């Protein structure tokens, strides 16, 4: 996936430590209204690309609840100059960036963490390689992406898939947007458990706290279909209309074939409205098949069920 200027550097720069900040923000969300809390953390020193000293970033966040799902936060990263990368003695702060913003309490943890990641990545890129500075327009785009991400979070019954990434490094982003910060860079051909979101081209990566774009995946198989060896094969008939076969279980999937009306197909059990063809050629909507199953039939050692009128 392409990296946007000022955002996509996570693969070769120091990682922003999110655990402490997330714990702090979660306490704010769970705490009492109108009781501001303070958080401060020294981040990893960044060696200047010229080899002359280093920069020590310090993160400060003040946040609180206003009530009715409204929170407010003040965010600031100050920079201090060290005479040597390993030095513990810092001079006066040389600069910094700050903001004050209201946010929905529901998405406070994700928003402030994403802003901090963006600002730290931008600062690290500028110090280490002379990349462009962070800018307010980009930061606002990050905030917008995170809030949109919260709105399209997978529902409790959203389908889960087993995915494999491309044979190149793939970006795991903080939100389903190419404007969102890169949270991690995944190894080539990584296997992931992903969950469909309300945006058909983005998937939430389970247990990773991020999103990947559909174009970064070389395969996508329903988790239930991935265990198809333990599932019965079903023999069904197509209804009265031609049915497109798609390369993924989604109406946005590429059409790879079409089935004629009344034709017989062998499928694995229905998974979230889609059935996978047993010959591995693709997926079809289950509602395109004739209903009402009758008794199981044993054919070639497999348990089969025939659908018919």
Secondary structure by P-SEA (a helix, b strand, c coil): ccccccccccccccccccaaaaaaaaaaaaccccbbbbbbbbccccccccccbbbbbbbbbbccccccccccbbbbbbbbbbccccccccccccccccccccccccaaaaaaaaaaaaaaaaaaaaaccccccccaaaaaaaaaaaaaaaaaccccccccccccccccccccccccccccccccccccccccccccccccccccccccccccccccccccccccccccccbbbbbbbbccbbbbbbcccccccccccccccbbbbbbccccccbbbbcccccccccccccccccbbbbcccbbbbbbcc
